Amino acid sequence: MKLYRFITGPDDSAFCHRVTAALNKGWSLAGPGSLTFDPVQGRVICGQPISKEVEGADYAPDMKLSDW
């Protein structure tokens, strides 16, 4: 099965650590990252798509993808 996630968050070190942790759990970058500015909160928001191949498991809509 192939899993997909889109990690989002403020442009800070915590966001980078979340992406790094996912990469170290076997996830791969699934495209370019993105940035947008939130004028209400006055900060930049990052997004990074990631994906992961998992053998021997079937997808279910109630899966918590961050556990994989």
HELIX and SHEET records of a PDB file:
HELIX    1   1 SER A   13  ASN A   24  1                                  12    
HELIX    2   2 LEU A   65  ASP A   67  5                                   3    
SHEET    1   A 3 LYS A   2  PRO A  10  0                                        
SHEET    2   A 3 ARG A  43  GLU A  53 -1                                        
SHEET    3   A 3 SER A  28  LEU A  29 -1                                        
SHEET    1   B 3 LYS A   2  PRO A  10  0                                        
SHEET    2   B 3 ARG A  43  GLU A  53 -1                                        
SHEET    3   B 3 SER A  34  ASP A  38 -1                                        
END                                                                             
